Amino acid sequence: ATVPFEGTPLRGLQILGALETRNIRFRRVIFLDLNEGVFPDLTEDYILPYQVRKALGMPVYQDRERLLYYYFNVLTGGASEVHLFYVKDDEKERSRFLERLLWEMEKSGRMVSEETVNYRVELSTPRPPEIKKTDEHVKLLAGLSISASGLDDYLRCGLKFYYNYVLGIKRHEALSADPESFDVGTIVHDSLNRYFKKRINNVLHYSYFRHQEDMSLKEIEDIVIDIFNKRYGNVSGRLYLLRHQIIRRLKEFLEYFIEEFSQKTIVSVEEDIEEQLYDSWVRGRIDLALKDQGTIYIIDYKTSSDDKNLKINIDKLDLSKRETWPEAIKSLQIPLYMILYSKRYNLPLSEINGYYYLLGKAGLNDIKYSPFKPEDKEGLSRVIEVLLREIKDPEVPFMPPQKLKDSCPSCDYKPLCGTEWVKGFEY
């Protein structure tokens, strides 16, 4: 690794480049890296090619080499003590300046003292340690209301849950005038919420969708334009194109969605639910809920096109082996919302279904996504119960993830855990 030395000329140790010495005579001179390619570094990064620069009388790399060699001679010739270091292996060579110096010393009969310096550095990268719960932690957790994202964080990594929800260390969001992916998601959610809120307790009728004024596609366009105007003011350039894309996509989605759920009744929009599950307070915000006779449909919109962070692979899930859960379950959001809705309205879990709608998908036929089958509901309910009890159990510490490569590369808390070295390979 190449590590820069930073310092100040006012105090402490000052590291100088060779050209910064200004012909000052030093009693002791130390060159830290006299390997070819490091000193001299003669790489060309000019816009004009070598032959053109030479023809125009402009400096070329030979001129830089002569300048560096002059400074090298002044520094080494004027000092009473000189230490020259270089790396010796099959890939690196000694600097041409060093070779020339040694050759001249040998010609004059002067002795050269050369020593090999070996060192051992511990480069192990240990796993971050578990964090045991203190009495203060237990007291705080007793009153904590846990969200779906918090439960997902705990499932993937107990340390991330600890830093975020126990210590309250939040990611710093930089202010930006340009809409990020988070802003796009907010705009899409706000637009659909405003559209459907006017239709709570109404039955969706696809056959009249294009003819009823209150269900027109023009309405969603007006909603999106209004949101953009309030958020960004004058809309032009990139924002105009983004607004156009969102309007077109939401029109396509609404036509598809209302046909899919025709004859079903909208019962709630953006509903906040907080219930006590297994001695823990749990909360969630349900984007949309519909009813068809005795069946409830819970809908959550995602602006992404990727379902990899939502999947639940029941084949990999072994309820008796806690270590299999993070790999088998990527998100518990939909099953948790279904349980919350069941608890709030005293409904059997068997009568509630949940779906993600991935609005970033290219084809409309692929946007509806169910992460599990109806027969998996009870098993996932058991997983949620165990996790909620674990979070509050004083005997269960906050644990790092089983596989660091699955959780650490994109985590905001890598500096606290010392896992910045994790690049997505097997530990």
C-alpha positions in Angstrom: 0.0 0.0 0.0 1.1 3.6 -0.6 0.5 5.7 2.4 1.0 9.5 2.2 2.8 11.3 5.0 1.0 14.6 5.9 2.6 17.2 8.1 3.1 20.8 8.8 6.4 22.8 8.6 5.5 24.5 11.9 6.0 21.5 14.2 6.9 17.8 14.4 8.4 15.7 11.6 8.2 17.1 8.1 8.5 14.7 5.1 9.8 16.4 1.9 9.8 15.4 -1.7 13.1 15.6 -3.4 12.2 18.8 -5.3 11.0 20.5 -2.1 14.5 20.5 -0.5 15.6 23.6 -2.5 19.3 22.6 -2.4 19.5 22.7 1.4 22.3 20.6 2.8 21.0 18.0 5.4 23.2 16.1 7.8 21.1 13.0 7.4 19.1 12.0 4.3 16.7 9.1 4.1 15.1 8.0 0.8 12.2 5.8 1.7 11.6 4.2 -1.7 14.3 4.1 -4.3 12.6 1.6 -6.7 12.4 2.2 -10.4 9.0 3.8 -11.3 8.8 5.4 -7.8 11.9 7.6 -8.0 12.4 8.7 -10.6 8.7 8.6 -11.6 8.9 9.3 -15.4 5.3 8.5 -16.4 4.0 10.8 -19.1 0.6 12.4 -18.5 0.8 15.2 -21.0 -1.8 16.0 -23.6 0.7 16.5 -26.4 2.6 13.4 -27.4 6.4 13.1 -26.9 7.5 13.8 -30.4 5.4 17.0 -30.6 6.7 18.3 -27.3 10.3 17.5 -28.4 9.9 19.2 -31.7 8.5 22.3 -30.0 11.3 22.5 -27.5 9.0 21.7 -24.6 10.2 19.7 -21.6 10.1 15.9 -22.0 10.8 13.0 -19.6 14.5 13.1 -20.2 14.6 16.7 -18.9 12.7 15.7 -15.8 15.1 12.8 -15.3 18.1 15.1 -15.4 16.5 17.5 -12.9 15.7 14.7 -10.5 19.1 13.2 -10.8 20.7 16.6 -10.1 18.6 16.9 -6.9 19.4 13.3 -5.9 23.2 14.0 -6.3 22.9 17.3 -4.3 21.1 15.6 -1.4 23.3 12.5 -1.2 26.6 14.3 -1.9 26.0 17.0 0.7 25.0 14.8 3.6 27.2 13.1 6.1 24.8 10.2 6.6 22.6 8.7 3.8 20.1 5.8 4.1 18.6 4.5 0.9 15.7 2.0 1.1 14.2 -0.1 -1.7 12.0 -3.1 -2.1 13.8 -6.2 -3.4 11.6 -8.9 -5.0 10.9 -10.5 -8.3 8.7 -7.6 -9.5 10.6 -4.5 -8.5 14.0 -3.1 -9.5 16.3 -0.7 -7.8 16.2 2.9 -9.1 18.6 3.7 -11.9 19.9 6.5 -9.7 20.8 4.0 -7.0 22.4 1.7 -9.5 24.5 4.6 -10.8 25.5 5.7 -7.3 26.6 2.2 -6.3 28.6 1.8 -9.5 30.4 5.1 -9.0 31.2 4.2 -5.3 32.6 0.8 -6.3 34.8 2.4 -9.0 36.2 4.8 -6.5 36.9 1.9 -4.0 34.4 3.1 -1.4 32.7 0.5 0.7 28.9 0.1 0.5 27.1 -1.2 3.5 23.9 -3.1 2.4 21.5 -4.6 4.9 18.3 -6.6 4.5 15.5 -5.4 6.7 12.8 -8.0 7.4 9.6 -7.3 9.3 6.5 -9.1 10.4 3.1 -7.4 10.3 -0.1 -9.0 11.6 -2.5 -8.6 8.7 -5.4 -10.7 10.1 -8.9 -9.3 9.9 -10.8 -10.6 12.8 -14.6 -10.7 12.9 -16.2 -7.9 14.9 -17.0 -9.0 18.4 -20.5 -9.5 19.7 -21.9 -6.8 22.0 -23.5 -8.0 25.3 -26.6 -6.2 26.5 -26.3 -4.1 29.6 -29.1 -3.1 32.0 -29.4 0.2 30.1 -29.8 -1.6 26.8 -32.5 -3.9 28.2 -34.4 -0.9 29.6 -34.2 1.0 26.3 -35.3 -2.1 24.3 -38.3 -2.6 26.5 -39.9 0.7 25.2 -38.6 0.4 21.6 -41.1 0.3 18.8 -39.6 -1.9 16.1 -40.3 -1.3 12.4 -40.0 -3.8 9.5 -36.7 -2.3 8.4 -35.4 -2.6 12.0 -36.4 -6.3 12.1 -34.6 -6.8 8.8 -31.5 -5.1 10.1 -31.5 -7.3 13.2 -31.9 -10.4 11.1 -29.0 -9.5 8.8 -26.7 -8.1 11.5 -27.3 -7.6 15.2 -24.5 -5.0 15.3 -26.2 -2.8 12.7 -29.4 -2.9 14.8 -27.4 -2.0 17.9 -25.7 1.0 16.3 -28.8 2.3 14.6 -31.7 1.7 17.1 -29.9 1.4 20.4 -27.1 4.0 20.1 -29.1 6.1 17.6 -26.2 6.6 15.2 -27.8 7.7 11.9 -26.4 8.1 8.5 -25.7 11.7 7.5 -27.7 12.5 4.4 -26.0 15.1 2.2 -28.3 17.8 0.8 -28.7 17.8 -3.0 -30.7 19.7 -5.5 -31.0 16.7 -7.7 -33.5 14.0 -7.0 -31.9 10.8 -5.6 -33.5 7.4 -5.7 -35.0 8.1 -2.3 -36.7 11.2 -3.6 -38.1 9.3 -6.6 -39.5 6.7 -4.3 -41.1 9.4 -2.1 -42.7 11.1 -5.2 -44.1 7.8 -6.5 -45.5 6.9 -3.0 -47.0 10.4 -2.5 -48.6 10.3 -6.0 -50.2 6.9 -5.6 -51.4 7.7 -2.0 -53.1 10.9 -3.1 -54.7 9.1 -6.0 -56.1 6.2 -4.0 -57.1 8.1 -0.9 -59.9 9.7 -2.8 -61.2 6.1 -3.4 -61.2 4.6 0.0 -64.3 2.4 0.4 -64.8 2.5 -3.3 -64.9 -0.6 -5.6 -62.5 -0.6 -8.5 -64.2 -1.0 -11.8 -61.8 -1.5 -14.7 -64.6 -1.5 -17.3 -65.3 2.2 -16.4 -61.6 3.1 -15.8 -61.1 5.2 -18.9 -64.5 6.7 -19.0 -65.1 7.8 -15.4 -63.7 11.3 -14.8 -62.7 10.6 -11.2 -60.7 7.5 -12.3 -59.0 9.1 -15.3 -55.3 8.8 -16.2 -55.2 12.6 -16.4 -55.7 12.8 -12.6 -52.4 11.0 -11.8 -50.6 13.3 -14.3 -51.9 16.4 -12.5 -50.9 14.9 -9.1 -47.3 14.2 -10.2 -46.9 17.7 -11.8 -48.2 19.3 -8.6 -45.8 17.4 -6.4 -42.8 18.3 -8.6 -43.8 22.0 -8.6 -44.0 22.1 -4.8 -40.7 20.2 -4.4 -38.5 21.7 -7.1 -40.3 24.9 -8.3 -39.4 25.5 -11.9 -39.0 22.1 -13.6 -36.8 21.8 -16.6 -34.0 19.7 -18.1 -33.4 16.5 -16.1 -36.3 17.1 -13.8 -38.7 17.5 -16.7 -37.6 14.2 -18.2 -37.8 12.5 -14.8 -41.3 13.8 -14.3 -42.3 12.6 -17.7 -41.0 9.1 -16.9 -42.8 8.9 -13.6 -46.1 10.1 -15.2 -45.9 7.5 -18.0 -45.0 4.7 -15.6 -47.7 5.5 -13.1 -50.3 5.6 -15.9 -49.2 2.2 -17.1 -49.2 0.8 -13.6 -52.7 2.1 -12.7 -54.2 0.6 -15.8 -52.6 -2.7 -15.1 -53.4 -2.6 -11.3 -57.0 -1.6 -11.6 -57.6 -4.4 -14.1 -55.8 -6.8 -11.7 -57.9 -5.8 -8.7 -61.2 -4.9 -10.5 -64.3 -5.5 -8.3 -62.2 -5.2 -5.1 -62.7 -2.5 -2.5 -60.0 -0.1 -1.3 -60.1 -0.2 2.5 -57.1 1.8 3.5 -54.3 3.9 2.1 -50.9 4.6 3.8 -52.2 3.2 7.1 -50.0 3.3 10.1 -50.4 0.3 12.4 -48.7 -0.3 15.7 -49.5 -3.4 17.7 -47.9 -5.4 20.5 -46.6 -8.7 19.1 -44.9 -11.2 21.4 -44.3 -8.6 24.1 -42.8 -6.1 21.7 -44.3 -3.0 20.1 -44.1 -3.3 16.3 -45.1 -0.7 13.7 -45.6 -0.6 10.0 -47.0 1.7 7.3 -49.1 -0.2 4.7 -49.2 1.5 1.4 -52.5 0.1 0.2 -55.1 -2.5 1.4 -57.9 -4.0 -0.6 -60.7 -6.3 0.2 -62.6 -8.9 -1.8 -65.3 -10.6 0.2 -63.4 -12.3 3.0 -59.8 -11.8 1.6 -57.5 -8.8 2.3 -54.7 -7.8 -0.1 -51.8 -5.8 1.3 -49.8 -3.9 -1.3 -46.3 -2.3 -0.9 -44.8 -0.3 -3.8 -41.1 -0.5 -4.6 -39.5 1.8 -7.2 -36.7 -0.8 -7.7 -36.7 -3.4 -10.4 -34.7 -5.9 -8.3 -36.3 -8.4 -5.9 -33.0 -9.8 -4.5 -33.5 -7.9 -1.2 -37.1 -9.1 -0.8 -36.8 -12.8 -1.5 -37.7 -15.5 1.0 -36.2 -18.9 0.1 -38.2 -21.4 2.1 -36.1 -24.3 0.8 -33.0 -22.8 2.6 -34.9 -22.0 5.8 -34.5 -24.4 8.7 -36.6 -23.2 11.6 -34.4 -25.3 14.0 -31.2 -23.7 12.8 -31.1 -20.0 13.5 -28.0 -19.5 11.4 -29.9 -20.4 8.2 -32.4 -17.5 8.6 -30.4 -14.5 7.2 -29.4 -16.4 4.0 -33.0 -17.7 3.5 -34.8 -14.5 4.3 -33.9 -11.1 2.8 -36.9 -9.2 4.1 -39.8 -9.8 6.6 -41.7 -6.7 5.6 -44.7 -8.2 3.9 -45.2 -11.1 6.4 -44.8 -8.6 9.3 -47.4 -6.3 7.8 -49.8 -9.2 7.4 -49.4 -10.2 11.0 -49.9 -6.6 12.1 -53.1 -6.3 10.0 -54.3 -9.6 11.4 -53.8 -8.4 15.0 -55.3 -4.9 14.4 -58.6 -6.2 12.8 -58.7 -9.6 14.5 -58.6 -11.5 11.2 -57.2 -15.0 10.5 -53.8 -14.8 8.9 -55.0 -17.3 6.3 -57.4 -14.5 4.9 -54.6 -12.0 4.3 -52.3 -11.9 1.3 -49.3 -9.6 0.6 -47.6 -8.4 -2.5 -44.8 -6.1 -3.6 -45.2 -4.1 -6.8 -41.8 -3.5 -8.4 -42.5 -0.4 -10.4 -38.9 -0.3 -11.8 -39.5 -3.5 -13.8 -39.5 -3.1 -17.6 -42.6 -5.3 -18.2 -45.9 -4.9 -16.4 -46.4 -8.6 -16.2 -43.3 -8.9 -13.9 -44.0 -6.2 -11.4 -46.2 -8.2 -9.0 -44.1 -10.1 -6.7 -45.0 -12.5 -3.8 -42.0 -13.5 -1.7 -43.6 -16.7 -0.3 -46.5 -19.1 -0.6 -49.6 -19.2 1.6 -48.5 -22.4 3.3 -45.3 -20.6 4.5 -47.2 -18.0 6.6 -47.0 -19.9 9.9 -43.3 -20.7 9.6 -42.5 -17.0 8.9 -44.7 -16.0 11.8 -42.6 -18.2 14.0 -39.4 -16.6 12.7 -40.8 -13.1 13.6 -41.7 -14.2 17.1 -38.2 -15.6 17.7 -36.5 -12.5 16.5 -38.7 -10.1 18.5 -38.0 -12.2 21.7 -34.3 -12.3 20.9 -34.0 -8.5 20.6 -35.3 -8.1 24.2 -33.6 -11.1 25.7 -30.8 -9.9 28.0 -28.9 -13.2 27.5 -28.7 -12.9 23.8 -26.0 -10.5 22.6 -26.0 -8.4 19.5 -24.2 -10.6 17.0 -22.3 -9.9 13.8 -23.5 -11.5 10.6 -22.6 -15.1 9.8 -21.3 -14.1 6.4 -19.6 -10.7 6.4 -19.6 -10.5 2.6 -23.4 -10.5 2.5 -23.9 -7.6 4.9 -20.8 -5.5 5.3 -19.8 -4.1 1.9 -22.9 -1.8 1.7 -23.2 -1.1 5.4 -22.8 2.4 6.9 -21.3 1.2 10.1 -18.2 -0.5 8.6 -15.8 2.0 10.3 -17.3 1.2 13.7 -17.0 -2.6 13.2 -13.6 -2.5 11.4 -15.0 -4.4 8.4 -14.0 -1.9 5.7 -11.8 -4.6 4.2 -14.8 -6.8 3.3 -15.3 -6.6 -0.4 -17.9 -9.3 -1.0 -15.7 -12.4 -1.0 -15.9 -15.4 1.3 -14.5 -14.8 4.8 
